[in-house]
Amino acid sequence: MSTQATNTPDVLVIGGGTGGYATALRAASLGLGVVLVERDKVGGTCLHRGCIPSKAMLHAAELVDGIAEARERWGVKATLDSVDWAALVATRDDIVARNHKGVEAHLAHAGVRVVRGSARLTGPRTVRVEGAPTDSAPGAPEGPAPGVHDFTARRGIVLATGSRPRTLPGLVPDGRRVVTSDDALFAPELPASVLVLGGGAIGVEYASFHRSMGAEVTLVEAAERIVPLEDADVSRHLTRGLKKRGIDVQAGARLLDADVLENGVRARVRTARGETRTVEAERLLVAVGRAPVTEGLGLAAAGLTTDGRGFVVPADWKRLETAVPGVHVVGDLLPPPSLGLAHASFAEALMVAETLAGLPSAPVDYAAVPRVTYSAPQTASVGLSEAEARARGRAVDVDTMPLTAVAKGMVHGQGGMVKVVTEAGGGQVLGVHLVGPHVSEMIAESQLIVGWDAEPSDVARHVHAHPTLSEAVGEVFLTLAGRGLHQQ
């Protein structure tokens, strides 16, 4: 009998989000028997509460912005009567549902046994699942069932339980006036005003979305600049773009306190200048990061611990293997340099599955993983920022070009820039940083450039289509290669 149809699979994966289901798919494709345990729906946060639904909403926001641009810039006499929130939500949810069915179909086709229940480690290779069905065939549909069932993994266990939104001490989300990103996604209506606490990617995206939908938006970030992990010039250009849209960006500011009122929230904010401001809004959206989910996982029973922030730290980053042999970690349970990004977890999953199958697999190069913020304007980057490169003692050359220096950038009219950081004297490309419209679709080229250790001269020989936004990337590399055309 196949180990997939018993309680002794080759690999047992706990958590069916992007990292977990990708591990299961790849392991199964390599001939391993796989059990995937998920207490909710496969696809996890990214599919159901994060990446996919939020990007669907941001696409709708882009359409709304397009109506205003058509009227104000292009003489198209268009008006926007209203946003039918229920219809928008229905389209968003249909996209999520179809993707969910697709993931289920992939798992079924691969022969992965999906078990619905809460998993708890009972030893280095053993797991107890509450609510697991006893008769699930490979790829059987998820479904709750009573009972407690034990599993033993022959080759290894993969922890992929993901994360949840963080909050701040004394600030308790109520799902109505004080909300997390999860709550905001499923709110019954759009607010007329919102105070967004946290200027990382999630906070910036929600600030951008609500502004497009007509809300008055205040964005508060404790660090000295928004998207603080990005290059300083990215932060500067993004801040300029958000302010141009009417978003009140307060970097270097802190929330002092917040009172929940009948019709909203009244908050006191200490600004970067040391002034105290009172901000009133219908909704306070807390977007201060995400925390790994390990409660009830039974880490101690397997000989595992977490660090001070709750992450499970690998003993071997090249294999993402913990100090307990055969127990691996992927996704949001990992601390930096892992990025907490869905596409990074896909890469981690491939590597871990191949390792468990006994195949050689290159470790994840986190510096070559692209990072994107899907606001308006968007940001996209890969590799080192200028400050990071200099902090590592590298002598660098830097070139920057505004997107409005190319014709297509003028057409879009959102501003933005291209910035490239290389080793001095025409050496290796260390980082590429983009701000502007559609740059999320432009970063793939730069990912290859950084990942393949290319030099400006390698890129400069390739012709970029004209007129495009991406030709600005080509222009910068021409300049760095000493062949500047429109940059002198």
C-alpha positions, 0 to 999 in steps of 0.5 A: 500500500502506498504510504500516502494512503496510510499514516506514515507518509514520506513527508508531512507538511503542516500548513497549506499556504503558499510555502506549504502547498508548494512543498507538497506539490514538489515533493509529490512530483518527485515521487514522495508520499505527502500528507498536507495538514491544513486547519482552514483552506489551502492557499493560506493567507496569501490567497484568502486574506492577503496577496490575491484579494488585496491586489484584486482590490488595488486593480479596481482602485486603478480603474477608479483612478483612471476615470479621474485621469481620463477626465483631468488629463485627456479630455475624456468627459467621464464621471464616476457615480459611485463604487458598488462595494458589494459588486467589487467584493463579489468579483474579488471573491470569485477570483479567490474562489477560482484560484482556491479550486485551482490549488485543490485541483493541483494537489489532487492531481499530484496525489497529495493527501489533504487532511483538515485539522489542527496539527501538533508535533509530538516528536521529531517525526510524529504529529497528532492531528485533531479533526483529521479524517481517517479515510482520506484518499490522495487528493481527497477534498478537504473536510472536517471530521471528528477524531484524533489521529497520529502520523509519522513522517518517514523522511521529514516534517515541514513547518509552514504555519504562516503568520497573522497581523501584529498589533500594538500593546493597548490597541485591540482590534475590534473589527469595526473601528480598529481593524487589521489588514484582515478586517479591512479586507472584509469590511462591510463598507468603505470608510470616508476616512482612515488612519493607517498605522504602519508605512510598510508595504501593507500599510502603503497599499491600503492607504493607496487603495482607500485614497483611490476610493475617495477616503481621506487618508493619514499614513503614520510610520514610526521610522524616519521614512515609509517603506524603510527597508527600501532604498532611500530614493524609493521612499522619497519618490513614493512619498512624493507620489502619495502626497501628490494624491492627497495622502497625509504621510507622517513619517518619523511619527508615533501613535500616542493613544487612540479612543474609539468613538461611536462614529470613528476613532480619535487618535493623538500622533506625535509628529517628527517635529515633536508636535502632537496632532489629533487625527479623527477617522472612521477607521484606524487600520493597524498595519505594523507587520505580521507575527509567526503562528506557532501557538499549539504547534508543539515545538517543544515536544520535537525539541524545537524553540523560537527566537525572541520574536517567535520565529523558528530559526534554521540551524542550516539556512542552506537546507532550511533545516532546524536543529532537529534533523528532518524538520524544515521550515518555510514561509513566514515562520522564518526570520530575516533574511527570509522576506515573508513574501509568497514568492520567496516561500515558493522558492523555499518550498522547492528547495526543501522538497528537493532536499527531502527527496535527496536531490541537490538544490541551491539555497534561496538567494534572498538578495535576488528575490524581488520586492514589490509594493502595489500602491499608486505609484508602485515600487519594485526592487531587487538586490542591495540598496545604495546604503546597504552596498556602502555599509558592506564596504563596496565602492559603488557607481549609482545612476538614477533616471526619472521615468518622465525622461522617457516618452512613455513615462510622460504618457502615464504621468505618475512620475517615478524613477529607475535607480541602479547600484553597481560595483565601481568601474563597471562591475557587478550590478548590486541592486535595481530600484524602481518607482512608478506605474506598472513597475511590478511588471518591470522588475523581472528583467532586473531580477535576472540581471542581479541574480546572474551577477551581470555587469552594465556592459552585459545589459547595455548590448540588449535593445529595449523596445521603444516607447516603453517604461522599461527603456528607462532601465536600458538607458541607465545601463547604457550610461553605466556602461559608458554608452549614455544616449539620452543621459549625458 
